[in-house]
């Protein structure tokens, strides 16, 4: 049986996760438009810098995503919400 405290902690975790996803998506879109404007200047060195930065970012993000595979438990649930459940 699930207590009211566990349900509220789970709801709070989902709400925080949704807010974080929205903020990160907005930041990603902002950066994408800024990079698009940089490329549209048709300055060769700026375009090369954007391409090199995108490659390095992809390499770094891929490295961290491989290391974060243990962030899910056996059922596939995110372990980051466990801290919220323990605090309530």
HELIX and SHEET records of a PDB file:
HELIX    1   1 UNK A    4  UNK A   39  1                                  36    
HELIX    2   2 UNK A   44  UNK A   67  1                                  24    
HELIX    3   3 UNK A   68  UNK A   71  5                                   4    
HELIX    4   4 UNK A   79  UNK A   81  5                                   3    
HELIX    5   5 UNK A   82  UNK A   87  1                                   6    
END                                                                             
